Amino acid sequence: MTTRTVALLSALLLANCVVPVAAQAAEQPVLAPATQAPERIILNLTADTAHEMAVTWRSAPGLAGKVQYAKATPGPDFVRSPMMLDATTDDATLAVQEDPAFRAAYHSAVLTGLEPATVYAYRVGDGTRWSEWFQFRTASERPEPFRFIYLGDMQNDVLSQASRTLRMALRMAGDSAFVIHAGDLINRHSSDREWGEWFAAGGFLYAQTPQMPTPGNHEYGRDTAARAGSSVTGQWRRQFTLPQNGPDGVPEASETHWYTDYQGLRLISIDSPQLDRNEAARGATIAWLEGILANNPNRWTVIFLHFPMFSSDPGRDNPKVRDALKPLVDKYDVDLVLQGHDHGYARGAIGPDGPVADDAGATYVVSVAGPKMYEVADLPWARKSAERTQAFQIIDVEGDRLAYKAYTASGEPLDAVTLTKP
């Protein structure tokens, strides 16, 4: 055996030894302190998508937060005189699961006065240490064609397995205006390791494509106080900057119930754990939802939430959520209801009296992006169902047509339906 052959065999053995270690590290990243460099940078839409954009990030405690931004140019000239904005900084101890004394500075800023349908470049930092420049595009003030991505629960093995679903979706629809997440982004609401996986799964993509989540039961945890809304605020409001236009008198639902309009579509987040468990807030939430459905100037309406109104397994029924929402869905002709929680796939149309043909009632979908799987029952309402299938959905909105397409995590077509509204 020659020296060169021995060297090649050694290299192959070393490579084979490294792969399992890397895979294990991806599943269980070590809790690391926040760094002086900006990290976990993420965009969120505000209630004014044509003129604003929200950005959130974190850094080591004690550091200030600043944003530089400018209209993007074909060349590097935009860096000559960018605008500067001071961020709001929450620099306090955050009791995460791994370390009750964990500290980081969480920074939040809303860029206002932006021009519609315009590409902007921005970077974040403390005035000395800066991120790279990212870009985003504001919405048009008028209805224009666009697409967005919908993902069900990522929740488990987020970096090692759920990330492939997210990344395939953005590979196939990289021009999407935003991504919605139907709850249970992670498994344990206070685990900084799991939130670290979620941010690592999206990486720089979160900093250029707005991510729009609604909370699931796993964002709340299992303690009594969490069910009333306290635990979601710990990580949720520090890591996201979402519209604050939820129901009056329900402060615990700030940035969990919200809505925004995007180029002819009204997108509504319903905090279904609050709706299911908080009896005192249910009436205010129903009144709020009826108000924004009754006074809706958009052609299309999409509601997304975690607990399904119609489950992929009848044993996982959510009657409180359905009783609260379905009369309004029927009354105001909501087009799509996008859901999570059940870890399977199902899609069908349901009207006031039960299952109907496509376009004759609201289209309900249950989907899952992560690897945790449940059985899917034989469903009378579902035109298409699948189990043990990680999936993502791409929704194209153009004039009087809304085209819904579902794909598996490997990029194969799973389901499709086109809705029309003359």
N, C-alpha and C positions, 0 to 999 in steps of 0.2 A: 504494500500500500504506500503510495507516494505521500510526501509531506503535504502537497496541495490537496489530496483526497482527504487526509486527516483533518485539515483545516476546514474543508467544506462540511464534513460530517459534524465537526464540533459546532460550526455555525448553525447547522440545522437543528442539532440537539438543543442548543441554547435558545433558539427561536421557539422551539416546541415547549421549552420549560417556561418561557416568559408569558405565553398566551394565557394559560389558566390564571396566573398571578394577576395579569392585567384585568382579566374578566372579573376576578373576585374583587379587585380594588374598585372597579366600576360599580359593583353592586353595593359595596359598603365603604364609601369614601370616609376618610378620617375627618372629624370635625376640626376645621381650621379657623383661626381668628380672622376677622375681617382685615383686609389689607389696606395699605395706604393708597393703593391704586383703586380706581372705581371698579366695582364688580356688581354682578347681577343687574345689569342695566336693562330696563324694559320700557317699552312704549305702551300707553293706554289711550284709547279715544276718550274725549270728553263729551259733554252734551252738545258742543258746537264743533262738529267734525270738519267744517270748511275753514274755520278760522283759528283752531286751537289744536294742541297736542300735549299730552302729559308724558313726563319721563320720570322714572324712579330708579334709584340705585342705592347701594350702600358702600361704606368705606370704614376704615378704622375709626374708633371713637375719637372725638376731639377735632376732627377735620371739618372745614366748611364745605358747602356744596354750591357749585356754580355751573351754569350752562352757557356755552357760547353757541350761537346759531346764526345762519345766514341763508339767503336764497342760494341754492346750488348753481354753479356755473359749469360749463363744459371743461374748463381748465381750473387751475388752483387759485384763481384770483379771489374766490369767495373768502379765503382766509385773511385777507388784508384788513378788513374792518367788520368783523362779526359783532352782532349784538351780544350783550352780557346780561344774564339774569341770575339773581341770587335765589337759591333753592330754600325751601323750608326744611330744617334739619331736626330730626328726632334722635337725640343723642342720649339714650338712657339704657339702663339694664333691661334686657328682655329675657325672661325666664324660659329658656328653651329646654327641651327634654334632656339634652346631654349635659347642660351646665346651667344651673339656676342663676349664676352670676354673669352670664354671657352678655357682652356689650358690643354694640356697633352703632355707627351713625347712619341713619336711614334718611336719604335725601329725596325730596319731591318737588317738582316744578311743573307749572303749566305754561307753555309758550302761547301767548295770546296775540291777537292782531295780525295773524298770518293771512296770506292771500290764498283764495280757493284754488284747488287743482294745481298746486305748485309744489315742486320738489325743494325741500330744505335739507341742509347739512347741519349737524350739531355734534357737539362733544360735551362731556361732563367731567368734572374734577373739582379740585379745591383752589384753583387759581395757579397752582404750580405743577401738580401732577394731573395729567389729562388722559382721557380715553382716546382712542382713535376717532376720526370723524365718521359718523353714521348718516344715513339719509332716510327721509320719509316723504310721503306725498300727502298733502291735505285733500279732503274730499271736494268735489264740485258742489256749488250751491244748488244745482239743478239735477234732476234725475239723469244719470248717465250709466252705461253698462259697467258692472264690476262683478267681482267674485269674492267669496270668502270661504273659509275652511271651518268645519265643525268637528270637534273631537269629544268623544265620551271620556270616561274615567281613564287617566293614566295610572295613578294610584300606587301600583306595586312594581318593583324592579324598574323604576322610572328611567334611570339612566341606561341600564344594561339592555332592556327590552322594549319599554314603551317609547323610547326615543326614536326607534326606527319608524314607528307609525307617523309621528310628528314630522320627521325629516323627509319621509317619502311624500307626505302631503305637500310640504313646501317645495320639494323637488318637482312635483308635477304641477303645482299651482303657485309658483314663486311670486307671481304678480298679485296675489290675493291682497285685498284691502285690509283684512284683519283675520284673526283666528278666534273662535269662541270655544271655551272649555266648559263642559256641562258638569262641573263639580268633581270632587275627589281627585284633585290634582296630585295629592300625596296621601299617605295612609295614616300618619299620625300628625295631628294639627300643629303640635309644638316642636316637632323634630327639625332642627336646623340641618341635619344631614340630609333628610329627605327633600327639604326645600332646596338645598344645594344641588341635589340630583335633578330636580325639576328645572332649575335655571341652567345647569350644565347641558341638559337635553336639548334646549333651544339655543343656548349660546348667543352668538351675535345676531341670530335671526330674531330674537325677542326685541333687540334694539333697533330693528328696522321695520318690523311688521307688528302693529299693535296687537296685543293679546288681551282678550276680553273674557274673564272668567266669571262664573257664578259659583257660589259655595255649595259643597256637598256636606253630608253628615260628617265626613272625616276631616273637614276643615274646622268642625266644632269640637271634636273630642267627645268623651263619654261621661264627663262629670256633670253634675246638676247645673252648675253655673253656666257651663258652656252651652247647654241647651237653651238658655235664656239669651245667649248672644255674646257672652263676654270673651270666650276663648278665640273666636274668629278674629277679634280685633287685634290680638297680639301680633301675629305674623301678617295677617291679611292687609290691614290698612297701612302697615309700614312698607310692604313690598309692592303694593299696587296703588295707583291714583286713578280711581274710577269715578264716574259721574255721581254727584251727590244730589240726586233729584228723586229719591225714593219717597215713600209715604210720610206725611207729616205725623209727628207724634210717635214715631217708631225709631228712635235714635240708634238702637242696636242694629238696624237694617241699613244704616248709611253705608253706601258703597257695596251693598249686597243686592238689595232691590235697586234697580236703576234702568234708565232707557236712554237711547240716543237714536238719531236719524242719520242715515247715510245714503245719499243719492237715490231717494225714492223708496227706502226701506226703513221701517221702524223696528229696532231691535230692543227687546225687553228682557232683562234678567229678573227672574223670580227666585228669591231666596227660599227654596222649598223647605229646608229644615226649620226656618222661622215659621213659615206658613203652617207646617204640620204640628209644631210643638208649642208655639206661642199663641195661646188662645186670645190673649188681650190684644195682640197686634193684628189678628186675622181680619177683623172688620175694616181697620184702617187700610190694610193692604188691598183688600177687594175694592174698596172705594177708590183708592189711588189707581189701580189697574183699569177700572171702568172709565175713569177720567181720561187717561192717556189713550185708551182705545176709542172712546167716543169722539175725541178731538185729535184725530190723526190725519194729517194732510198727505200721507204717503200711500202709494198704491199697494205696497206689500208690507206685511206684518209678520215678524218672527218672534216667538217667545221661546226662551230656553231656560231650563231648570234641571235640577238633579233628580229628585224623586219623580218617577214617571207617573203621568196621569193614567196611562195604560201600559202595564208592565209586560215584559217578555216571559214572565212566569206568574201565573195567577196567585201563587202563594206569597208574592211580594207586593200585594196590593196597597195603594195609598189613597184610601177613600176621602180623607180630609182634604188632600190637595186637589183631587178631581172634583169634589163637590164645590170647592171654592172657585176653581178656575174654569171648568168646562162650560157653564152657562155663559160666561163672558166670551170664551173662544167661539162658541156657536153664534152668539148674538152679534158679534162684531166681525165675523168672517175672518178670523185669524188664519193665515195660510199654512204656517209650519210651527210645530211644537217639537223642539229638539231636546232630548233627555239623556240621562245617564243612569248610573246606579245598578242596573241589572246585569251588566257584564255579558251581554249577548247582543244580537242584532235583530231588529224587527222594524218594519215600515208598512203603514197602511193609512187609509183615510176613514175618518169617523165623523158622522154628522150628529144632529140632535137625537136621533133615534137608533143610532148604532152604526155598524160598518157600512160604508157607501163606496161608490166608484171614485177613482181619483178625480179631483177637481169638484166633487160634489160635497166635500166637507174638509175640515182641517186635516192635514197630513201629519201624523204622529210618527216619530222615530225614536228608537232606543239604540244606542251604539256604545262600544267600548274600544278604547285605544290601547290599553295596557294588557298584560298577559294573564291577569286573573280572570277566570272564566266560570260562568254558571250555565246550567242547562236552560234551554229555550223550549217552552211548551208549544203544543199545537194551538195556534192562536186564530180564532175566527176573524179577527180584525186585520191581520197582517197579510199584505200581498206578497211580502218577501220576508224570510227570516233565515237566520244562520246562527250556529253556535260554534264555540271554540274558534272565533274569528276576530282578530284585531282589525279594526277598520277606521277609515277616515272618510269624510264627506266633503265634496267640493260643490258649492252652490253658486250658480251664475244667475245674476239678475240683469235683465235687459228688457226695458219697456214692459210689454204685457206678457212676458214669458219669464218664468223662474225654472231653471233646469237644475235638478238635484241629481247628483251622481255619487254613489258610494263605491269605495275601493278597499281591497284588503291591504294589510300592511306591506305586502310584497308588490303592490301596484296593480293587481288584477281587478277588473270590473266585478263588482258585487251586485249592484242594484242601480236603478235609474228611474226617474219619473219627471215629467215636465208638466208644470202647472201653467195655466193661462188665465189672464184676467183682462178681458177687453174693456 
